[in-house]
C-alpha cells in the first residue's frame, strides 16, 4: 500500500559538519542500584551546546572488594561525542562540557570519577 509507505516518512537529510568531532570517555563509579539510563538522562538534561551523542560502552561489576570499588558499586563508561558546526572545538570548550556533565553526575547520582 503506497499510502502506508508515504506515511512512514523519510529521515530529513542533515549537513555533515566541516569541523571535526571530538570524543571523550567518561568512566564513573555509582551504586549498583542506579540504572545506567538515569546517568544518561542526567547528562542529557544538562543540554551542553556541543554534546552531540552520549553512549554507554562498558559496565563493570567487581567480583570482590578492591581499593577503588566496593561490591555494591559498578563502573559505567560513556563515550561523549562533541562537535561545533561553526568552528573547531577548543580544549576549553570540551573541558567545560565534560566538567558540567561530571558535576551533574556527582550531584544527582552520587557518582565519582573512576
PDB file as gemmi writes it, atoms N, CA and C in Angstrom:
CRYST1    1.000    1.000    1.000  90.00  90.00  90.00 P 1                      
ATOM      1  N   UNK A   1       0.846  -1.164   0.000  1.00  0.00           N  
ATOM      2  CA  UNK A   1       0.000   0.000   0.000  1.00  0.00           C  
ATOM      3  C   UNK A   1       0.902   1.241   0.000  1.00  0.00           C  
ATOM      4  N   UNK A   2       0.844   1.988  -1.062  1.00  0.00           N  
ATOM      5  CA  UNK A   2       1.706   3.161  -1.252  1.00  0.00           C  
ATOM      6  C   UNK A   2       1.452   4.234  -0.190  1.00  0.00           C  
ATOM      7  N   UNK A   3       0.211   4.448   0.182  1.00  0.00           N  
ATOM      8  CA  UNK A   3      -0.107   5.464   1.190  1.00  0.00           C  
ATOM      9  C   UNK A   3       0.540   5.139   2.537  1.00  0.00           C  
ATOM     10  N   UNK A   4       0.554   3.866   2.893  1.00  0.00           N  
ATOM     11  CA  UNK A   4       1.179   3.465   4.154  1.00  0.00           C  
ATOM     12  C   UNK A   4       2.681   3.730   4.122  1.00  0.00           C  
ATOM     13  N   UNK A   5       3.303   3.498   2.979  1.00  0.00           N  
ATOM     14  CA  UNK A   5       4.738   3.763   2.832  1.00  0.00           C  
ATOM     15  C   UNK A   5       5.014   5.257   2.942  1.00  0.00           C  
ATOM     16  N   UNK A   6       4.193   6.060   2.319  1.00  0.00           N  
ATOM     17  CA  UNK A   6       4.378   7.518   2.359  1.00  0.00           C  
ATOM     18  C   UNK A   6       4.175   8.075   3.767  1.00  0.00           C  
ATOM     19  N   UNK A   7       3.292   7.457   4.543  1.00  0.00           N  
ATOM     20  CA  UNK A   7       3.022   7.932   5.900  1.00  0.00           C  
ATOM     21  C   UNK A   7       4.183   7.688   6.854  1.00  0.00           C  
ATOM     22  N   UNK A   8       5.036   6.721   6.540  1.00  0.00           N  
ATOM     23  CA  UNK A   8       6.167   6.412   7.409  1.00  0.00           C  
ATOM     24  C   UNK A   8       7.112   7.594   7.478  1.00  0.00           C  
ATOM     25  N   UNK A   9       7.335   8.247   6.368  1.00  0.00           N  
ATOM     26  CA  UNK A   9       8.224   9.408   6.337  1.00  0.00           C  
ATOM     27  C   UNK A   9       9.675   8.994   6.245  1.00  0.00           C  
ATOM     28  N   UNK A  10      10.438   9.817   5.623  1.00  0.00           N  
ATOM     29  CA  UNK A  10      11.869   9.574   5.481  1.00  0.00           C  
ATOM     30  C   UNK A  10      12.632  10.524   6.385  1.00  0.00           C  
ATOM     31  N   UNK A  11      13.778  10.082   6.866  1.00  0.00           N  
ATOM     32  CA  UNK A  11      14.574  11.000   7.685  1.00  0.00           C  
ATOM     33  C   UNK A  11      15.046  12.187   6.851  1.00  0.00           C  
ATOM     34  N   UNK A  12      15.042  13.339   7.479  1.00  0.00           N  
ATOM     35  CA  UNK A  12      15.486  14.547   6.780  1.00  0.00           C  
ATOM     36  C   UNK A  12      17.007  14.536   6.676  1.00  0.00           C  
ATOM     37  N   UNK A  13      17.530  14.915   5.528  1.00  0.00           N  
ATOM     38  CA  UNK A  13      18.992  14.955   5.396  1.00  0.00           C  
ATOM     39  C   UNK A  13      19.578  16.060   6.269  1.00  0.00           C  
ATOM     40  N   UNK A  14      20.749  15.790   6.817  1.00  0.00           N  
ATOM     41  CA  UNK A  14      21.450  16.796   7.605  1.00  0.00           C  
ATOM     42  C   UNK A  14      22.824  17.011   7.001  1.00  0.00           C  
ATOM     43  N   UNK A  15      23.271  18.225   7.064  1.00  0.00           N  
ATOM     44  CA  UNK A  15      24.570  18.563   6.504  1.00  0.00           C  
ATOM     45  C   UNK A  15      25.682  18.034   7.406  1.00  0.00           C  
ATOM     46  N   UNK A  16      26.694  17.465   6.785  1.00  0.00           N  
ATOM     47  CA  UNK A  16      27.850  16.972   7.526  1.00  0.00           C  
ATOM     48  C   UNK A  16      28.722  18.163   7.891  1.00  0.00           C  
ATOM     49  N   UNK A  17      29.147  18.184   9.147  1.00  0.00           N  
ATOM     50  CA  UNK A  17      29.953  19.303   9.631  1.00  0.00           C  
ATOM     51  C   UNK A  17      31.316  19.326   8.954  1.00  0.00           C  
ATOM     52  N   UNK A  18      31.807  20.519   8.703  1.00  0.00           N  
ATOM     53  CA  UNK A  18      33.142  20.700   8.133  1.00  0.00           C  
ATOM     54  C   UNK A  18      34.208  20.618   9.216  1.00  0.00           C  
ATOM     55  N   UNK A  19      33.787  20.622  10.466  1.00  0.00           N  
ATOM     56  CA  UNK A  19      34.715  20.655  11.590  1.00  0.00           C  
ATOM     57  C   UNK A  19      34.711  19.304  12.303  1.00  0.00           C  
ATOM     58  N   UNK A  20      35.868  18.853  12.765  1.00  0.00           N  
ATOM     59  CA  UNK A  20      35.962  17.512  13.355  1.00  0.00           C  
ATOM     60  C   UNK A  20      35.248  17.404  14.700  1.00  0.00           C  
ATOM     61  N   UNK A  21      34.697  16.228  14.915  1.00  0.00           N  
ATOM     62  CA  UNK A  21      34.090  15.926  16.215  1.00  0.00           C  
ATOM     63  C   UNK A  21      35.191  15.460  17.165  1.00  0.00           C  
ATOM     64  N   UNK A  22      34.911  15.566  18.449  1.00  0.00           N  
ATOM     65  CA  UNK A  22      35.844  15.151  19.492  1.00  0.00           C  
ATOM     66  C   UNK A  22      35.134  14.113  20.349  1.00  0.00           C  
ATOM     67  N   UNK A  23      35.842  13.057  20.715  1.00  0.00           N  
ATOM     68  CA  UNK A  23      35.269  12.052  21.607  1.00  0.00           C  
ATOM     69  C   UNK A  23      36.055  12.016  22.907  1.00  0.00           C  
ATOM     70  N   UNK A  24      35.325  11.929  24.005  1.00  0.00           N  
ATOM     71  CA  UNK A  24      35.931  11.791  25.321  1.00  0.00           C  
ATOM     72  C   UNK A  24      35.225  10.645  26.038  1.00  0.00           C  
ATOM     73  N   UNK A  25      35.998   9.828  26.713  1.00  0.00           N  
ATOM     74  CA  UNK A  25      35.432   8.751  27.514  1.00  0.00           C  
ATOM     75  C   UNK A  25      35.355   9.203  28.961  1.00  0.00           C  
ATOM     76  N   UNK A  26      34.237   8.886  29.582  1.00  0.00           N  
ATOM     77  CA  UNK A  26      33.974   9.296  30.954  1.00  0.00           C  
ATOM     78  C   UNK A  26      33.556   8.051  31.735  1.00  0.00           C  
ATOM     79  N   UNK A  27      34.400   7.594  32.658  1.00  0.00           N  
ATOM     80  CA  UNK A  27      34.096   6.410  33.471  1.00  0.00           C  
ATOM     81  C   UNK A  27      33.802   6.859  34.895  1.00  0.00           C  
ATOM     82  N   UNK A  28      32.652   6.436  35.391  1.00  0.00           N  
ATOM     83  CA  UNK A  28      32.233   6.822  36.737  1.00  0.00           C  
ATOM     84  C   UNK A  28      31.821   5.586  37.532  1.00  0.00           C  
ATOM     85  N   UNK A  29      31.922   5.705  38.843  1.00  0.00           N  
ATOM     86  CA  UNK A  29      31.519   4.639  39.760  1.00  0.00           C  
ATOM     87  C   UNK A  29      30.258   5.099  40.484  1.00  0.00           C  
ATOM     88  N   UNK A  30      29.250   4.228  40.487  1.00  0.00           N  
ATOM     89  CA  UNK A  30      27.987   4.506  41.178  1.00  0.00           C  
ATOM     90  C   UNK A  30      27.533   3.248  41.902  1.00  0.00           C  
ATOM     91  N   UNK A  31      26.540   3.401  42.755  1.00  0.00           N  
ATOM     92  CA  UNK A  31      25.934   2.255  43.409  1.00  0.00           C  
ATOM     93  C   UNK A  31      25.247   1.391  42.352  1.00  0.00           C  
ATOM     94  N   UNK A  32      25.262   0.074  42.548  1.00  0.00           N  
ATOM     95  CA  UNK A  32      24.666  -0.831  41.560  1.00  0.00           C  
ATOM     96  C   UNK A  32      23.164  -0.619  41.389  1.00  0.00           C  
ATOM     97  N   UNK A  33      22.528   0.015  42.342  1.00  0.00           N  
ATOM     98  CA  UNK A  33      21.086   0.252  42.237  1.00  0.00           C  
ATOM     99  C   UNK A  33      20.744   1.387  41.271  1.00  0.00           C  
ATOM    100  N   UNK A  34      21.733   2.166  40.855  1.00  0.00           N  
ATOM    101  CA  UNK A  34      21.487   3.295  39.948  1.00  0.00           C  
ATOM    102  C   UNK A  34      21.531   2.791  38.504  1.00  0.00           C  
ATOM    103  N   UNK A  35      20.418   2.876  37.768  1.00  0.00           N  
ATOM    104  CA  UNK A  35      20.413   2.411  36.378  1.00  0.00           C  
ATOM    105  C   UNK A  35      21.278   3.305  35.476  1.00  0.00           C  
ATOM    106  N   UNK A  36      21.874   2.700  34.477  1.00  0.00           N  
ATOM    107  CA  UNK A  36      22.685   3.454  33.513  1.00  0.00           C  
ATOM    108  C   UNK A  36      21.841   4.526  32.826  1.00  0.00           C  
ATOM    109  N   UNK A  37      20.570   4.228  32.576  1.00  0.00           N  
ATOM    110  CA  UNK A  37      19.699   5.194  31.907  1.00  0.00           C  
ATOM    111  C   UNK A  37      19.542   6.466  32.735  1.00  0.00           C  
ATOM    112  N   UNK A  38      19.562   6.337  34.047  1.00  0.00           N  
ATOM    113  CA  UNK A  38      19.471   7.515  34.911  1.00  0.00           C  
ATOM    114  C   UNK A  38      20.654   8.439  34.669  1.00  0.00           C  
ATOM    115  N   UNK A  39      21.845   7.873  34.571  1.00  0.00           N  
ATOM    116  CA  UNK A  39      23.037   8.684  34.311  1.00  0.00           C  
ATOM    117  C   UNK A  39      22.956   9.340  32.936  1.00  0.00           C  
ATOM    118  N   UNK A  40      22.508   8.586  31.939  1.00  0.00           N  
ATOM    119  CA  UNK A  40      22.332   9.161  30.598  1.00  0.00           C  
ATOM    120  C   UNK A  40      21.343  10.322  30.635  1.00  0.00           C  
ATOM    121  N   UNK A  41      20.218  10.120  31.311  1.00  0.00           N  
ATOM    122  CA  UNK A  41      19.199  11.170  31.397  1.00  0.00           C  
ATOM    123  C   UNK A  41      19.741  12.424  32.081  1.00  0.00           C  
ATOM    124  N   UNK A  42      20.508  12.241  33.147  1.00  0.00           N  
ATOM    125  CA  UNK A  42      21.089  13.385  33.868  1.00  0.00           C  
ATOM    126  C   UNK A  42      22.039  14.156  32.955  1.00  0.00           C  
ATOM    127  N   UNK A  43      22.883  13.439  32.217  1.00  0.00           N  
ATOM    128  CA  UNK A  43      23.831  14.120  31.323  1.00  0.00           C  
ATOM    129  C   UNK A  43      23.109  14.840  30.188  1.00  0.00           C  
ATOM    130  N   UNK A  44      22.108  14.185  29.604  1.00  0.00           N  
ATOM    131  CA  UNK A  44      21.371  14.817  28.504  1.00  0.00           C  
ATOM    132  C   UNK A  44      20.584  16.035  28.982  1.00  0.00           C  
ATOM    133  N   UNK A  45      20.130  16.017  30.224  1.00  0.00           N  
ATOM    134  CA  UNK A  45      19.376  17.145  30.778  1.00  0.00           C  
ATOM    135  C   UNK A  45      20.242  18.395  30.922  1.00  0.00           C  
ATOM    136  N   UNK A  46      21.546  18.234  30.913  1.00  0.00           N  
ATOM    137  CA  UNK A  46      22.447  19.389  31.033  1.00  0.00           C  
ATOM    138  C   UNK A  46      22.432  20.258  29.777  1.00  0.00           C  
ATOM    139  N   UNK A  47      22.009  19.689  28.669  1.00  0.00           N  
ATOM    140  CA  UNK A  47      21.887  20.426  27.400  1.00  0.00           C  
ATOM    141  C   UNK A  47      23.150  21.220  27.063  1.00  0.00           C  
ATOM    142  N   UNK A  48      24.281  20.550  27.154  1.00  0.00           N  
ATOM    143  CA  UNK A  48      25.541  21.193  26.776  1.00  0.00           C  
ATOM    144  C   UNK A  48      25.519  21.438  25.268  1.00  0.00           C  
ATOM    145  N   UNK A  49      25.880  22.641  24.823  1.00  0.00           N  
ATOM    146  CA  UNK A  49      25.694  23.005  23.416  1.00  0.00           C  
ATOM    147  C   UNK A  49      26.514  22.180  22.424  1.00  0.00           C  
ATOM    148  N   UNK A  50      27.637  21.623  22.833  1.00  0.00           N  
ATOM    149  CA  UNK A  50      28.486  20.905  21.889  1.00  0.00           C  
ATOM    150  C   UNK A  50      28.329  19.391  21.968  1.00  0.00           C  
ATOM    151  N   UNK A  51      27.576  18.886  22.927  1.00  0.00           N  
ATOM    152  CA  UNK A  51      27.396  17.442  23.063  1.00  0.00           C  
ATOM    153  C   UNK A  51      26.425  16.958  21.988  1.00  0.00           C  
ATOM    154  N   UNK A  52      26.901  16.037  21.158  1.00  0.00           N  
ATOM    155  CA  UNK A  52      26.072  15.500  20.076  1.00  0.00           C  
ATOM    156  C   UNK A  52      25.528  14.113  20.398  1.00  0.00           C  
ATOM    157  N   UNK A  53      26.319  13.322  21.155  1.00  0.00           N  
ATOM    158  CA  UNK A  53      25.897  11.949  21.435  1.00  0.00           C  
ATOM    159  C   UNK A  53      26.588  11.463  22.709  1.00  0.00           C  
ATOM    160  N   UNK A  54      25.861  10.660  23.486  1.00  0.00           N  
ATOM    161  CA  UNK A  54      26.427  10.019  24.671  1.00  0.00           C  
ATOM    162  C   UNK A  54      26.027   8.550  24.609  1.00  0.00           C  
ATOM    163  N   UNK A  55      27.029   7.673  24.644  1.00  0.00           N  
ATOM    164  CA  UNK A  55      26.776   6.240  24.543  1.00  0.00           C  
ATOM    165  C   UNK A  55      27.420   5.504  25.715  1.00  0.00           C  
ATOM    166  N   UNK A  56      26.696   4.563  26.285  1.00  0.00           N  
ATOM    167  CA  UNK A  56      27.272   3.665  27.275  1.00  0.00           C  
ATOM    168  C   UNK A  56      28.044   2.598  26.509  1.00  0.00           C  
ATOM    169  N   UNK A  57      29.329   2.398  26.841  1.00  0.00           N  
ATOM    170  CA  UNK A  57      30.076   1.366  26.124  1.00  0.00           C  
ATOM    171  C   UNK A  57      30.696   0.313  27.034  1.00  0.00           C  
ATOM    172  N   UNK A  58      30.608   0.483  28.354  1.00  0.00           N  
ATOM    173  CA  UNK A  58      31.163  -0.536  29.233  1.00  0.00           C  
ATOM    174  C   UNK A  58      30.517  -0.459  30.609  1.00  0.00           C  
ATOM    175  N   UNK A  59      30.307  -1.626  31.188  1.00  0.00           N  
ATOM    176  CA  UNK A  59      29.834  -1.724  32.567  1.00  0.00           C  
ATOM    177  C   UNK A  59      30.672  -2.785  33.263  1.00  0.00           C  
ATOM    178  N   UNK A  60      31.174  -2.447  34.436  1.00  0.00           N  
ATOM    179  CA  UNK A  60      31.994  -3.377  35.208  1.00  0.00           C  
ATOM    180  C   UNK A  60      31.440  -3.482  36.617  1.00  0.00           C  
ATOM    181  N   UNK A  61      31.244  -4.726  37.062  1.00  0.00           N  
ATOM    182  CA  UNK A  61      30.812  -5.000  38.433  1.00  0.00           C  
ATOM    183  C   UNK A  61      31.886  -5.875  39.071  1.00  0.00           C  
ATOM    184  N   UNK A  62      32.469  -5.428  40.168  1.00  0.00           N  
ATOM    185  CA  UNK A  62      33.563  -6.194  40.776  1.00  0.00           C  
ATOM    186  C   UNK A  62      33.074  -7.524  41.369  1.00  0.00           C  
ATOM    187  N   UNK A  63      33.923  -8.535  41.262  1.00  0.00           N  
ATOM    188  CA  UNK A  63      33.627  -9.841  41.849  1.00  0.00           C  
ATOM    189  C   UNK A  63      34.041  -9.890  43.319  1.00  0.00           C  
ATOM    190  N   UNK A  64      35.008  -9.016  43.656  1.00  0.00           N  
ATOM    191  CA  UNK A  64      35.460  -8.942  45.045  1.00  0.00           C  
ATOM    192  C   UNK A  64      35.804  -7.494  45.368  1.00  0.00           C  
ATOM    193  N   UNK A  65      35.819  -7.193  46.630  1.00  0.00           N  
ATOM    194  CA  UNK A  65      36.126  -5.839  47.112  1.00  0.00           C  
ATOM    195  C   UNK A  65      37.537  -5.442  46.674  1.00  0.00           C  
ATOM    196  N   UNK A  66      37.694  -4.190  46.263  1.00  0.00           N  
ATOM    197  CA  UNK A  66      39.027  -3.684  45.911  1.00  0.00           C  
ATOM    198  C   UNK A  66      39.202  -2.309  46.545  1.00  0.00           C  
ATOM    199  N   UNK A  67      40.382  -1.751  46.409  1.00  0.00           N  
ATOM    200  CA  UNK A  67      40.643  -0.436  46.978  1.00  0.00           C  
ATOM    201  C   UNK A  67      39.867   0.671  46.303  1.00  0.00           C  
ATOM    202  N   UNK A  68      39.475   0.452  45.034  1.00  0.00           N  
ATOM    203  CA  UNK A  68      38.806   1.523  44.295  1.00  0.00           C  
ATOM    204  C   UNK A  68      37.292   1.343  44.189  1.00  0.00           C  
ATOM    205  N   UNK A  69      36.808   0.108  44.400  1.00  0.00           N  
ATOM    206  CA  UNK A  69      35.370  -0.143  44.272  1.00  0.00           C  
ATOM    207  C   UNK A  69      34.895  -1.142  45.321  1.00  0.00           C  
ATOM    208  N   UNK A  70      33.713  -0.862  45.865  1.00  0.00           N  
ATOM    209  CA  UNK A  70      33.080  -1.791  46.801  1.00  0.00           C  
ATOM    210  C   UNK A  70      32.215  -2.778  46.014  1.00  0.00           C  
ATOM    211  N   UNK A  71      31.817  -3.855  46.657  1.00  0.00           N  
ATOM    212  CA  UNK A  71      30.990  -4.865  45.984  1.00  0.00           C  
ATOM    213  C   UNK A  71      29.629  -4.326  45.557  1.00  0.00           C  
ATOM    214  N   UNK A  72      29.130  -3.325  46.251  1.00  0.00           N  
ATOM    215  CA  UNK A  72      27.809  -2.778  45.919  1.00  0.00           C  
ATOM    216  C   UNK A  72      27.886  -1.691  44.841  1.00  0.00           C  
ATOM    217  N   UNK A  73      29.060  -1.488  44.260  1.00  0.00           N  
ATOM    218  CA  UNK A  73      29.240  -0.451  43.239  1.00  0.00           C  
ATOM    219  C   UNK A  73      29.476  -1.072  41.865  1.00  0.00           C  
ATOM    220  N   UNK A  74      29.330  -0.232  40.850  1.00  0.00           N  
ATOM    221  CA  UNK A  74      29.652  -0.626  39.478  1.00  0.00           C  
ATOM    222  C   UNK A  74      30.296   0.559  38.786  1.00  0.00           C  
ATOM    223  N   UNK A  75      31.038   0.262  37.743  1.00  0.00           N  
ATOM    224  CA  UNK A  75      31.661   1.306  36.937  1.00  0.00           C  
ATOM    225  C   UNK A  75      30.959   1.345  35.588  1.00  0.00           C  
ATOM    226  N   UNK A  76      30.578   2.528  35.170  1.00  0.00           N  
ATOM    227  CA  UNK A  76      29.952   2.725  33.865  1.00  0.00           C  
ATOM    228  C   UNK A  76      30.828   3.664  33.050  1.00  0.00           C  
ATOM    229  N   UNK A  77      31.088   3.284  31.810  1.00  0.00           N  
ATOM    230  CA  UNK A  77      31.912   4.117  30.933  1.00  0.00           C  
ATOM    231  C   UNK A  77      31.061   4.614  29.771  1.00  0.00           C  
ATOM    232  N   UNK A  78      31.125   5.914  29.547  1.00  0.00           N  
ATOM    233  CA  UNK A  78      30.355   6.563  28.492  1.00  0.00           C  
ATOM    234  C   UNK A  78      31.302   7.219  27.496  1.00  0.00           C  
ATOM    235  N   UNK A  79      30.944   7.146  26.224  1.00  0.00           N  
ATOM    236  CA  UNK A  79      31.678   7.868  25.186  1.00  0.00           C  
ATOM    237  C   UNK A  79      30.839   9.093  24.815  1.00  0.00           C  
ATOM    238  N   UNK A  80      31.433  10.257  24.993  1.00  0.00           N  
ATOM    239  CA  UNK A  80      30.751  11.524  24.716  1.00  0.00           C  
ATOM    240  C   UNK A  80      31.328  12.097  23.424  1.00  0.00           C  
ATOM    241  N   UNK A  81      30.464  12.351  22.454  1.00  0.00           N  
ATOM    242  CA  UNK A  81      30.882  12.960  21.193  1.00  0.00           C  
ATOM    243  C   UNK A  81      30.461  14.421  21.207  1.00  0.00           C  
ATOM    244  N   UNK A  82      31.436  15.296  20.954  1.00  0.00           N  
ATOM    245  CA  UNK A  82      31.192  16.738  20.948  1.00  0.00           C  
ATOM    246  C   UNK A  82      31.559  17.301  19.582  1.00  0.00           C  
ATOM    247  N   UNK A  83      30.833  18.307  19.154  1.00  0.00           N  
ATOM    248  CA  UNK A  83      31.133  18.958  17.877  1.00  0.00           C  
ATOM    249  C   UNK A  83      30.564  20.366  17.878  1.00  0.00           C  
ATOM    250  N   UNK A  84      31.202  21.209  17.099  1.00  0.00           N  
ATOM    251  CA  UNK A  84      30.732  22.576  16.877  1.00  0.00           C  
ATOM    252  C   UNK A  84      30.577  22.719  15.373  1.00  0.00           C  
ATOM    253  N   UNK A  85      29.385  23.048  14.919  1.00  0.00           N  
ATOM    254  CA  UNK A  85      29.125  23.147  13.483  1.00  0.00           C  
ATOM    255  C   UNK A  85      29.684  24.415  12.861  1.00  0.00           C  
ATOM    256  N   UNK A  86      30.107  25.360  13.682  1.00  0.00           N  
ATOM    257  CA  UNK A  86      30.559  26.654  13.156  1.00  0.00           C  
ATOM    258  C   UNK A  86      32.061  26.872  13.238  1.00  0.00           C  
ATOM    259  N   UNK A  87      32.754  26.063  14.060  1.00  0.00           N  
ATOM    260  CA  UNK A  87      34.183  26.299  14.283  1.00  0.00           C  
ATOM    261  C   UNK A  87      34.801  25.039  14.881  1.00  0.00           C  
ATOM    262  N   UNK A  88      36.104  24.972  14.869  1.00  0.00           N  
ATOM    263  CA  UNK A  88      36.799  23.866  15.510  1.00  0.00           C  
ATOM    264  C   UNK A  88      36.686  24.024  17.024  1.00  0.00           C  
ATOM    265  N   UNK A  89      36.342  22.935  17.693  1.00  0.00           N  
ATOM    266  CA  UNK A  89      36.231  22.983  19.154  1.00  0.00           C  
ATOM    267  C   UNK A  89      37.585  23.253  19.789  1.00  0.00           C  
ATOM    268  N   UNK A  90      37.581  24.079  20.792  1.00  0.00           N  
ATOM    269  CA  UNK A  90      38.789  24.374  21.552  1.00  0.00           C  
ATOM    270  C   UNK A  90      38.804  23.491  22.804  1.00  0.00           C  
ATOM    271  N   UNK A  91      39.995  23.223  23.323  1.00  0.00           N  
ATOM    272  CA  UNK A  91      40.127  22.382  24.517  1.00  0.00           C  
ATOM    273  C   UNK A  91      39.274  22.894  25.672  1.00  0.00           C  
ATOM    274  N   UNK A  92      39.230  24.200  25.852  1.00  0.00           N  
ATOM    275  CA  UNK A  92      38.465  24.784  26.960  1.00  0.00           C  
ATOM    276  C   UNK A  92      36.971  24.478  26.814  1.00  0.00           C  
ATOM    277  N   UNK A  93      36.451  24.523  25.592  1.00  0.00           N  
ATOM    278  CA  UNK A  93      35.037  24.224  25.356  1.00  0.00           C  
ATOM    279  C   UNK A  93      34.732  22.761  25.677  1.00  0.00           C  
ATOM    280  N   UNK A  94      35.639  21.877  25.277  1.00  0.00           N  
ATOM    281  CA  UNK A  94      35.463  20.453  25.554  1.00  0.00           C  
ATOM    282  C   UNK A  94      35.497  20.213  27.060  1.00  0.00           C  
ATOM    283  N   UNK A  95      36.491  20.772  27.730  1.00  0.00           N  
ATOM    284  CA  UNK A  95      36.631  20.572  29.173  1.00  0.00           C  
ATOM    285  C   UNK A  95      35.452  21.152  29.946  1.00  0.00           C  
ATOM    286  N   UNK A  96      34.936  22.296  29.509  1.00  0.00           N  
ATOM    287  CA  UNK A  96      33.773  22.900  30.165  1.00  0.00           C  
ATOM    288  C   UNK A  96      32.565  21.977  30.069  1.00  0.00           C  
ATOM    289  N   UNK A  97      32.341  21.400  28.894  1.00  0.00           N  
ATOM    290  CA  UNK A  97      31.209  20.491  28.703  1.00  0.00           C  
ATOM    291  C   UNK A  97      31.358  19.226  29.537  1.00  0.00           C  
ATOM    292  N   UNK A  98      32.539  18.620  29.505  1.00  0.00           N  
ATOM    293  CA  UNK A  98      32.775  17.383  30.258  1.00  0.00           C  
ATOM    294  C   UNK A  98      32.665  17.639  31.758  1.00  0.00           C  
ATOM    295  N   UNK A  99      33.191  18.760  32.219  1.00  0.00           N  
ATOM    296  CA  UNK A  99      33.101  19.112  33.640  1.00  0.00           C  
ATOM    297  C   UNK A  99      31.646  19.291  34.070  1.00  0.00           C  
ATOM    298  N   UNK A 100      30.835  19.924  33.228  1.00  0.00           N  
ATOM    299  CA  UNK A 100      29.415  20.113  33.549  1.00  0.00           C  
ATOM    300  C   UNK A 100      28.703  18.768  33.652  1.00  0.00           C  
ATOM    301  N   UNK A 101      29.015  17.840  32.748  1.00  0.00           N  
ATOM    302  CA  UNK A 101      28.403  16.512  32.798  1.00  0.00           C  
ATOM    303  C   UNK A 101      28.819  15.774  34.068  1.00  0.00           C  
ATOM    304  N   UNK A 102      30.101  15.812  34.372  1.00  0.00           N  
ATOM    305  CA  UNK A 102      30.610  15.126  35.561  1.00  0.00           C  
ATOM    306  C   UNK A 102      30.040  15.729  36.845  1.00  0.00           C  
ATOM    307  N   UNK A 103      29.961  17.052  36.912  1.00  0.00           N  
ATOM    308  CA  UNK A 103      29.379  17.712  38.089  1.00  0.00           C  
ATOM    309  C   UNK A 103      27.929  17.282  38.300  1.00  0.00           C  
ATOM    310  N   UNK A 104      27.170  17.199  37.209  1.00  0.00           N  
ATOM    311  CA  UNK A 104      25.769  16.778  37.310  1.00  0.00           C  
ATOM    312  C   UNK A 104      25.672  15.342  37.820  1.00  0.00           C  
ATOM    313  N   UNK A 105      26.546  14.470  37.330  1.00  0.00           N  
ATOM    314  CA  UNK A 105      26.538  13.075  37.793  1.00  0.00           C  
ATOM    315  C   UNK A 105      26.914  12.980  39.267  1.00  0.00           C  
ATOM    316  N   UNK A 106      27.883  13.778  39.680  1.00  0.00           N  
ATOM    317  CA  UNK A 106      28.296  13.764  41.084  1.00  0.00           C  
ATOM    318  C   UNK A 106      27.176  14.270  41.987  1.00  0.00           C  
ATOM    319  N   UNK A 107      26.523  15.345  41.585  1.00  0.00           N  
ATOM    320  CA  UNK A 107      25.490  15.961  42.422  1.00  0.00           C  
ATOM    321  C   UNK A 107      24.179  15.180  42.445  1.00  0.00           C  
ATOM    322  N   UNK A 108      23.781  14.625  41.304  1.00  0.00           N  
ATOM    323  CA  UNK A 108      22.465  13.997  41.217  1.00  0.00           C  
ATOM    324  C   UNK A 108      22.485  12.478  41.375  1.00  0.00           C  
ATOM    325  N   UNK A 109      23.624  11.851  41.072  1.00  0.00           N  
ATOM    326  CA  UNK A 109      23.697  10.385  41.128  1.00  0.00           C  
ATOM    327  C   UNK A 109      24.734   9.880  42.118  1.00  0.00           C  
ATOM    328  N   UNK A 110      25.389  10.797  42.798  1.00  0.00           N  
ATOM    329  CA  UNK A 110      26.463  10.444  43.729  1.00  0.00           C  
ATOM    330  C   UNK A 110      27.557   9.625  43.040  1.00  0.00           C  
ATOM    331  N   UNK A 111      27.832   9.972  41.791  1.00  0.00           N  
ATOM    332  CA  UNK A 111      28.871   9.290  41.013  1.00  0.00           C  
ATOM    333  C   UNK A 111      30.221   9.902  41.331  1.00  0.00           C  
ATOM    334  N   UNK A 112      31.259   9.099  41.129  1.00  0.00           N  
ATOM    335  CA  UNK A 112      32.618   9.627  41.252  1.00  0.00           C  
ATOM    336  C   UNK A 112      33.420   9.160  40.049  1.00  0.00           C  
ATOM    337  N   UNK A 113      34.372   9.969  39.668  1.00  0.00           N  
ATOM    338  CA  UNK A 113      35.215   9.651  38.522  1.00  0.00           C  
ATOM    339  C   UNK A 113      36.057   8.430  38.849  1.00  0.00           C  
ATOM    340  N   UNK A 114      36.142   7.517  37.906  1.00  0.00           N  
ATOM    341  CA  UNK A 114      36.941   6.311  38.145  1.00  0.00           C  
ATOM    342  C   UNK A 114      38.382   6.579  37.806  1.00  0.00           C  
TER     343      UNK A 114                                                      
END                                                                             
